[in-house]
Amino acid sequence: MLLYVIVTEGADWPARIEYLETKHPKAARWLHRHAEKKWLRFVLLFVAIMLLGRNILELREKHPEDQKQCWHYAAWGQVPDSAAKLGAEFADVVTVVCNYDVDHPIVWDLEFDQPIITYGSWVIGENFYVGGATIDGNHLKGAMGNDLRARHLLQLTVYTKEQPSLVNFKFGNLP
């Protein structure tokens, strides 16, 4: 990342100097006079490093690493032959990922705007099928007793006759 910044900044400086020479000739003369001095370059580099360090600290305060979170993402997927035989024409894949190891049983309740025909659920990276979910009209309700490791994906796929859209998503601990 640092190498990328150095290369892009180095490539961009000739254009910046040309702009200064045409629009602000006094600033360009001052820069030509003082940029040759090593102490000024050192001071500017030190200020840049301090500003970057401050930004990193602010980001860490806003997004602490020890904050436990899970995210979900819904996207359309392909319908396998087994679901197509049941009348499914569309698939909606809801992917869940957490930034920590979930070491307790978890439950989910997904609500869609279309009736669900069938479903599939598994943990990518662990290669096991997650069973025990039930279909209740537009809802897919389920639980998982196995651990969900950090950055492993839990995929919940529903198959419907019409194009589905995720309306409500609940994911968490057993009540």
C-alpha positions in Angstrom: 0.0 0.0 0.0 2.8 2.4 0.9 4.6 1.5 -2.3 1.4 2.3 -4.3 1.1 5.7 -2.6 4.7 6.5 -3.3 4.5 5.5 -7.0 1.2 7.4 -7.6 2.3 10.5 -5.8 5.6 10.5 -7.7 3.8 10.1 -11.0 1.4 12.9 -10.1 3.9 15.6 -9.0 4.9 16.7 -12.5 1.3 17.5 -13.3 0.9 19.4 -10.0 4.1 21.4 -10.6 2.9 22.3 -14.2 -0.4 23.4 -12.8 1.3 25.6 -10.2 3.6 27.1 -12.8 0.6 28.1 -15.0 -1.9 29.1 -12.3 0.2 30.2 -9.3 3.7 31.1 -10.5 4.7 32.6 -7.1 4.0 29.3 -5.3 5.8 27.4 -8.0 9.0 29.6 -7.6 8.8 29.1 -3.8 8.5 25.3 -4.2 11.4 25.2 -6.7 13.6 27.3 -4.3 12.8 25.4 -1.1 12.1 21.8 -2.3 15.8 21.2 -2.8 16.3 21.6 0.9 16.3 18.3 2.7 15.0 19.6 6.0 11.8 20.9 4.3 11.2 17.5 2.6 11.8 15.8 6.0 9.3 18.2 7.7 6.7 17.6 5.0 7.2 13.8 5.2 6.9 13.9 9.0 3.6 15.9 8.8 2.2 13.5 6.2 3.1 10.5 8.4 1.5 12.2 11.5 -1.7 12.9 9.5 -1.9 9.4 8.3 -1.3 8.0 11.8 -4.1 10.2 13.1 -6.5 9.0 10.5 -5.7 5.4 11.3 -6.3 6.0 15.0 -9.7 7.7 14.2 -10.7 4.7 12.1 -9.8 2.3 14.9 -11.8 4.3 17.4 -14.9 4.2 15.0 -14.4 0.5 14.1 -12.8 -1.4 17.0 -11.6 -4.8 16.2 -13.0 -6.3 19.3 -16.6 -5.3 18.3 -18.4 -8.4 17.5 -20.6 -8.1 14.4 -22.2 -10.2 11.7 -23.3 -9.0 8.3 -25.6 -10.4 5.7 -25.9 -10.0 1.9 -28.7 -11.2 -0.3 -28.2 -12.0 -4.0 -29.9 -14.0 -6.7 -28.5 -17.5 -7.4 -29.0 -20.4 -9.7 -31.8 -23.0 -9.3 -30.6 -26.6 -9.2 -32.5 -29.3 -11.0 -33.8 -30.7 -7.7 -35.5 -27.4 -6.8 -36.7 -26.9 -10.4 -38.5 -30.2 -10.3 -40.5 -28.9 -7.3 -41.5 -25.8 -9.4 -38.8 -23.3 -8.3 -37.8 -20.8 -10.9 -35.8 -18.3 -8.7 -33.2 -18.5 -6.0 -32.2 -15.9 -3.4 -28.9 -16.6 -1.6 -28.5 -14.9 1.8 -24.8 -15.0 2.9 -23.9 -14.4 6.6 -20.4 -13.7 7.8 -19.2 -12.7 11.3 -15.9 -11.1 12.4 -15.6 -13.4 15.4 -16.1 -17.1 16.3 -19.7 -17.7 17.2 -19.3 -20.5 19.7 -22.9 -20.9 20.7 -26.1 -22.1 18.9 -27.5 -19.5 16.6 -31.0 -19.0 15.1 -32.3 -17.1 12.0 -35.6 -16.0 10.6 -35.6 -14.8 7.0 -38.8 -13.2 5.6 -39.3 -12.9 1.9 -42.0 -11.3 -0.2 -42.7 -14.6 -2.0 -43.8 -18.1 -0.7 -40.8 -20.4 -0.3 -40.9 -23.8 -2.1 -37.7 -25.3 -0.7 -34.3 -24.2 0.8 -30.7 -25.1 1.2 -28.3 -24.1 3.9 -24.6 -24.8 4.5 -21.4 -23.4 5.8 -18.8 -22.6 3.2 -15.4 -23.7 4.3 -16.6 -26.4 6.7 -18.3 -28.5 4.0 -21.3 -29.5 6.0 -25.0 -29.1 5.4 -27.0 -27.2 8.0 -30.3 -28.9 8.6 -33.2 -28.2 10.9 -34.8 -25.2 9.2 -38.5 -24.9 8.6 -40.5 -23.2 6.0 -43.5 -21.2 7.2 -45.1 -19.5 4.1 -42.7 -16.6 3.4 -40.4 -17.3 6.4 -37.4 -19.6 6.6 -36.7 -20.3 10.3 -33.7 -22.3 11.4 -31.0 -22.9 14.0 -27.4 -24.2 13.9 -25.8 -25.9 16.9 -22.3 -26.0 15.3 -19.8 -23.2 15.7 -19.6 -20.6 13.0 -16.0 -19.6 12.6 -14.9 -16.1 11.9 -14.9 -15.2 8.2 -16.6 -18.5 7.3 -19.8 -18.0 5.2 -23.2 -19.3 6.2 -25.3 -19.5 3.1 -29.1 -19.7 3.3 -30.7 -20.2 -0.1 -34.5 -20.1 -0.7 -36.2 -21.2 -3.9 -39.4 -19.7 -5.1 -41.8 -19.6 -8.1 -41.6 -15.8 -8.4 -38.5 -13.5 -8.0 -38.0 -13.2 -4.2 -36.8 -10.2 -2.2 -35.5 -10.4 1.4 -37.9 -8.3 3.5 -36.7 -9.0 7.0 -33.6 -10.7 8.5 -33.1 -11.8 12.1 -29.9 -13.6 13.2 -28.7 -14.2 16.7 -28.6 -16.3 19.9 -31.2 -18.8 20.9 -33.9 -17.1 23.0 
